[in-house]
Amino acid sequence: MWEQVQQTVDYIKNKTGFTPEYGVILGSGLGSFTDDIVVEHTLPYNEIPNFPVSTVEGHKGALVFGTIGTKKVVAMQGRFHYYEGYDMKEVTFPVRVLKYLGVTKLIVSNASGGVNPKYKVGSIVLIKDHINMMPEHPLRGKNDNRFGPRFVNMSEPYSQKMIAKAKELAKELHIEVQDGVYLGLQGPTFETLSEYKMVKLLGADCVGMSTVPEVIVARHMDLETFGLSVITDMGNEESIESITHEEVLEAAKSAEPQVRRLIKELIEKY
């Protein structure tokens, strides 16, 4: 994988000549964040060597390079999921590439189902920790010490400093935020009533099908990481409203202006 990552990085650097500080992975319905970037280069995934191609509606599939204020940023418009048929090394390959393009700070967003009764559809949750229940681990197999250590300390997967700064900025911007624990499941089915009950019993506040593998790999390479989730449906053990992917995208879209504003401010001021 080392050779593939370096080949991809070399291609992107030759195309863009760009060294970003921030990487942003945009989840379902949040792709318009790139409108806040003064764009210098856009590379579709299908033109990048070794890159997977996103197959999910709401994930456009391009790397967007540019600036927010004085900060250099690369944004992933669309991510890759285990449920699409990729293995975990393919799912997390772009995170490896971002690191070697120069990224030191990674912001990850997603849409998730809430089980915390304090949440509602449209709530913005700052992820303070996660529970990994994916069936494959992205670091399984022989470790390449050039990427990071065999055993990764996961006591702080999400930067407490970035969370504190985001809370401070949210208060200034009058944006209501929650914090919580995110649980990662394989998908692609939405959870059953009993699965929602399990999520709650395990100590999580929301559940989704992404983010966890990317954050593990980011921490493997010592990237400072911040995660944010938009609650797009609520479930508990008694009842759940029928939910479709289109409704998830619509709920994420309704929260998008505030999410965009918060991420933009965080990048500018952290």
RODO-2510 file (C-alpha; in nm, 4 decimals, decimal comma):
residues 270
     n   res          X          Y          Z
     1     m     0,0000     0,0000     0,0000
     2     w     0,2890     0,2381     0,0689
     3     e     0,3845     0,2421    -0,2994
     4     q     0,0221     0,2976    -0,4081
     5     v    -0,0201     0,5875    -0,1655
     6     q     0,3016     0,7522    -0,2841
     7     q     0,2038     0,7043    -0,6497
     8     t    -0,1343     0,8685    -0,5848
     9     v     0,0217     1,1524    -0,3841
    10     d     0,2774     1,2187    -0,6584
    11     y     0,0009     1,2327    -0,9214
    12     i    -0,2068     1,4798    -0,7159
    13     k     0,0921     1,6990    -0,6310
    14     n     0,1966     1,7128    -0,9968
    15     k    -0,1597     1,8102    -1,0933
    16     t    -0,2149     2,0703    -0,8206
    17     g     0,1145     2,1756    -0,6601
    18     f    -0,0973     2,2147    -0,3473
    19     t    -0,0057     2,1346     0,0163
    20     p    -0,3187     2,1392     0,2367
    21     e    -0,3187     2,1697     0,6151
    22     y    -0,6820     2,0632     0,6665
    23     g    -0,8593     1,7618     0,5211
    24     v    -1,2398     1,7510     0,5284
    25     i    -1,4468     1,4392     0,4561
    26     l    -1,8018     1,5412     0,3674
    27     g    -2,0784     1,2961     0,4541
    28     s    -2,4285     1,2429     0,3174
    29     g    -2,5989     1,5666     0,2155
    30     l    -2,3054     1,7868     0,3198
    31     g    -2,1234     1,8156    -0,0125
    32     s    -2,2070     2,1860    -0,0589
    33     f    -1,9444     2,2819     0,1983
    34     t    -1,7128     2,3189    -0,0987
    35     d    -1,9051     2,6397    -0,1846
    36     d    -1,7247     2,7959     0,1154
    37     i    -1,3851     2,7127    -0,0335
    38     v    -1,2032     2,9451    -0,2716
    39     v    -1,1419     2,6599    -0,5135
    40     e    -0,8089     2,6246    -0,6911
    41     h    -0,8301     2,2654    -0,8199
    42     t    -1,0919     1,9910    -0,8515
    43     l    -0,9966     1,6298    -0,9257
    44     p    -1,2726     1,3725    -0,9875
    45     y    -1,2031     1,0443    -0,8099
    46     n    -1,2191     0,8504    -1,1344
    47     e    -0,9140     1,0417    -1,2635
    48     i    -0,6971     0,9708    -0,9573
    49     p    -0,4778     0,6573    -0,9684
    50     n    -0,5685     0,3871    -0,7132
    51     f    -0,8683     0,5859    -0,5818
    52     p    -1,2018     0,4106    -0,5280
    53     v    -1,5158     0,5705    -0,6760
    54     s    -1,8149     0,6618    -0,4576
    55     t    -2,1359     0,4807    -0,5563
    56     v    -2,3798     0,6402    -0,3083
    57     e    -2,6327     0,9110    -0,3915
    58     g    -2,5367     1,2366    -0,2186
    59     h    -2,1645     1,1658    -0,2595
    60     k    -2,0344     1,3558    -0,5633
    61     g    -1,6890     1,1999    -0,5880
    62     a    -1,4147     1,4617    -0,6175
    63     l    -1,1201     1,6098    -0,4304
    64     v    -1,1566     1,9875    -0,4019
    65     f    -0,8483     2,1989    -0,3215
    66     g    -0,8550     2,5599    -0,2106
    67     t    -0,8501     2,8023     0,0787
    68     i    -1,0750     2,9049     0,3654
    69     g    -0,9402     3,2320     0,4970
    70     t    -0,5657     3,1782     0,5176
    71     k    -0,5907     2,8000     0,5589
    72     k    -0,5237     2,5546     0,2768
    73     v    -0,7907     2,2833     0,2576
    74     v    -0,8650     1,9670     0,0627
    75     a    -1,2227     1,8399     0,0812
    76     m    -1,3481     1,4953    -0,0137
    77     q    -1,6879     1,5339    -0,1790
    78     g    -1,8094     1,1859    -0,1015
    79     r    -1,6538     0,9019     0,0917
    80     f    -1,6327     0,5238     0,0588
    81     h    -1,8200     0,2740     0,2718
    82     y    -1,7568    -0,0872     0,3646
    83     y    -2,1153    -0,1711     0,2613
    84     e    -2,0399    -0,0652    -0,0969
    85     g    -1,8181    -0,3724    -0,1274
    86     y    -1,4817    -0,2094    -0,0620
    87     d    -1,2532    -0,3609     0,1968
    88     m    -1,1398    -0,1421     0,4857
    89     k    -0,8024    -0,0640     0,3299
    90     e    -0,9830     0,0744     0,0235
    91     v    -1,2308     0,2657     0,2409
    92     t    -0,9461     0,4370     0,4278
    93     f    -0,6980     0,4716     0,1392
    94     p    -0,7891     0,8400     0,0816
    95     v    -0,7047     0,9230     0,4451
    96     r    -0,3547     0,7839     0,3873
    97     v    -0,3262     1,0023     0,0773
    98     l    -0,4439     1,3148     0,2613
    99     k    -0,1741     1,2642     0,5235
   100     y     0,1038     1,2519     0,2643
   101     l    -0,0359     1,5496     0,0748
   102     g     0,0449     1,7469     0,3913
   103     v    -0,2760     1,7316     0,5979
   104     t    -0,2226     1,7538     0,9755
   105     k    -0,5857     1,8043     1,0832
   106     l    -0,8823     1,5973     0,9633
   107     i    -1,2497     1,6941     0,9940
   108     v    -1,5008     1,4154     0,9325
   109     s    -1,8768     1,4609     0,8972
   110     n    -2,1610     1,2141     0,8658
   111     a    -2,5346     1,1596     0,8945
   112     s    -2,6533     0,9290     1,1724
   113     g    -2,9539     0,7916     1,3582
   114     g    -3,0028     0,9249     1,7101
   115     v    -3,0926     0,7269     2,0221
   116     n    -3,0204     0,9967     2,2807
   117     p    -3,3591     1,1485     2,3807
   118     k    -3,1963     1,4938     2,3996
   119     y    -3,1434     1,4795     2,0232
   120     k    -3,3909     1,5587     1,7482
   121     v    -3,3820     1,5376     1,3692
   122     g    -3,1386     1,8065     1,2579
   123     s    -2,9319     1,8064     1,5781
   124     i    -2,5602     1,8708     1,5276
   125     v    -2,3483     1,6347     1,7384
   126     l    -1,9785     1,6797     1,8077
   127     i    -1,8402     1,3259     1,8288
   128     k    -1,6422     1,2827     2,1513
   129     d    -1,5752     0,9085     2,1151
   130     h    -1,6818     0,6071     1,9136
   131     i    -1,7598     0,2380     1,9463
   132     n    -1,6299     0,0232     1,6621
   133     m    -1,8661    -0,2578     1,5640
   134     m    -1,7576    -0,2876     1,2035
   135     p    -1,6863    -0,6479     1,0992
   136     e    -1,3362    -0,5715     0,9646
   137     h    -1,0636    -0,3559     1,1182
   138     p    -0,8747    -0,1190     0,8851
   139     l    -0,5412    -0,1998     1,0556
   140     r    -0,5801    -0,5790     1,0368
   141     g    -0,2859    -0,7492     0,8698
   142     k     0,0852    -0,6757     0,8588
   143     n     0,1647    -0,3298     0,9921
   144     d     0,3777    -0,0884     0,7887
   145     n     0,5691     0,1192     1,0420
   146     r     0,6105     0,3964     0,7861
   147     f     0,2414     0,4733     0,8333
   148     g     0,2260     0,4296     1,2101
   149     p     0,2683     0,1901     1,5051
   150     r     0,1300    -0,1626     1,5291
   151     f    -0,0806    -0,0752     1,8350
   152     v    -0,2542     0,2608     1,8249
   153     n    -0,3537     0,4524     2,1388
   154     m    -0,7247     0,5327     2,0960
   155     s    -0,7796     0,7086     2,4313
   156     e    -0,8471     1,0338     2,2420
   157     p    -0,9608     0,9545     1,8877
   158     y    -1,1316     1,2947     1,8600
   159     s    -0,9267     1,6008     1,9582
   160     q    -1,0503     1,7459     2,2859
   161     k    -0,8940     2,0797     2,1916
   162     m    -1,0849     2,0924     1,8625
   163     i    -1,4094     1,9924     2,0360
   164     a    -1,3628     2,2687     2,2949
   165     k    -1,2940     2,5242     2,0210
   166     a    -1,5994     2,4090     1,8229
   167     k    -1,8216     2,4476     2,1293
   168     e    -1,6841     2,7972     2,1888
   169     l    -1,7471     2,8950     1,8255
   170     a    -2,0954     2,7387     1,8243
   171     k    -2,1861     2,9545     2,1240
   172     e    -2,0587     3,2683     1,9500
   173     l    -2,2514     3,1773     1,6331
   174     h    -2,5696     3,0837     1,8246
   175     i    -2,5585     2,7329     1,6799
   176     e    -2,6971     2,4644     1,9098
   177     v    -2,4668     2,1633     1,9348
   178     q    -2,4671     1,8424     2,1364
   179     d    -2,1845     1,6009     2,2004
   180     g    -2,2016     1,2242     2,2019
   181     v    -2,0640     0,8812     2,1290
   182     y    -2,0987     0,7451     1,7741
   183     l    -2,1353     0,3730     1,7083
   184     g    -2,0257     0,2375     1,3710
   185     l    -2,2155    -0,0525     1,2115
   186     q    -2,1634    -0,2130     0,8716
   187     g    -2,4919    -0,1171     0,7029
   188     p    -2,6419    -0,0654     0,4517
   189     t    -2,9724    -0,1418     0,6262
   190     f    -3,1100     0,1079     0,8742
   191     e    -3,1288    -0,0307     1,2268
   192     t    -3,4066    -0,2476     1,3640
   193     l    -3,5828    -0,1505     1,6873
   194     s    -3,3752    -0,4068     1,8766
   195     e    -3,0544    -0,2769     1,7191
   196     y    -3,1405     0,0759     1,8303
   197     k    -3,1939    -0,0632     2,1794
   198     m    -2,8526    -0,2334     2,1597
   199     v    -2,6868     0,0923     2,0510
   200     k    -2,8364     0,2708     2,3506
   201     l    -2,7462    -0,0085     2,5948
   202     l    -2,3867    -0,0062     2,4721
   203     g    -2,3551     0,3589     2,5691
   204     a    -2,3734     0,5284     2,2290
   205     d    -2,5835     0,8323     2,1411
   206     c    -2,6016     0,7862     1,7648
   207     v    -2,5292     0,5222     1,5034
   208     g    -2,4061     0,5244     1,1453
   209     m    -2,2199     0,3367     0,8727
   210     s    -1,8973     0,5366     0,8290
   211     t    -1,6364     0,7541     1,0040
   212     v    -1,4938     0,4970     1,2480
   213     p    -1,2508     0,3312     0,9993
   214     e    -1,1328     0,6708     0,8729
   215     v    -1,0691     0,7996     1,2242
   216     i    -0,8783     0,4843     1,3244
   217     v    -0,6482     0,5242     1,0251
   218     a    -0,6128     0,8978     1,0876
   219     r    -0,5006     0,8290     1,4441
   220     h    -0,2670     0,5546     1,3184
   221     m    -0,0869     0,8344     1,1316
   222     d    -0,1201     1,0842     1,4181
   223     l    -0,3615     1,3212     1,2442
   224     e    -0,5516     1,5503     1,4810
   225     t    -0,9141     1,4553     1,4183
   226     f    -1,2536     1,6187     1,4685
   227     g    -1,5872     1,4495     1,3974
   228     l    -1,9347     1,5905     1,3536
   229     s    -2,2652     1,4147     1,2946
   230     v    -2,6069     1,5389     1,1797
   231     i    -2,8988     1,3447     1,3273
   232     t    -3,1246     1,2546     1,0354
   233     d    -3,3645     1,0156     1,2105
   234     m    -3,4520     0,9111     1,5646
   235     g    -3,5031     0,5530     1,6791
   236     n    -3,5726     0,3781     2,0069
   237     e    -3,6820     0,0360     2,1232
   238     e    -4,0537     0,1189     2,1156
   239     s    -4,1109     0,2824     1,7815
   240     i    -3,9386     0,4245     1,4790
   241     e    -4,0684     0,6277     1,1898
   242     s    -4,0063     0,4813     0,8463
   243     i    -3,6902     0,6352     0,7012
   244     t    -3,5486     0,6403     0,3477
   245     h    -3,2096     0,7497     0,2168
   246     e    -3,3793     1,0437     0,0445
   247     e    -3,5182     1,1591     0,3805
   248     v    -3,1715     1,1231     0,5356
   249     l    -3,0275     1,3481     0,2635
   250     e    -3,3092     1,6001     0,3132
   251     a    -3,2554     1,6136     0,6914
   252     a    -2,8807     1,6556     0,6443
   253     k    -2,9428     1,9293     0,3895
   254     s    -3,1630     2,1244     0,6319
   255     a    -2,8809     2,1321     0,8890
   256     e    -2,6137     2,1993     0,6281
   257     p    -2,5974     2,5829     0,6536
   258     q    -2,5141     2,5672     1,0247
   259     v    -2,2715     2,2766     0,9791
   260     r    -2,0940     2,4627     0,7004
   261     r    -2,0688     2,7780     0,9098
   262     l    -1,9294     2,5914     1,2100
   263     i    -1,6697     2,3955     1,0112
   264     k    -1,5647     2,7092     0,8227
   265     e    -1,5127     2,9013     1,1482
   266     l    -1,3279     2,6107     1,3065
   267     i    -1,0853     2,5895     1,0146
   268     e    -1,0289     2,9657     1,0153
   269     k    -0,9793     3,0021     1,3904
   270     y    -0,8215     2,6782     1,5153
***
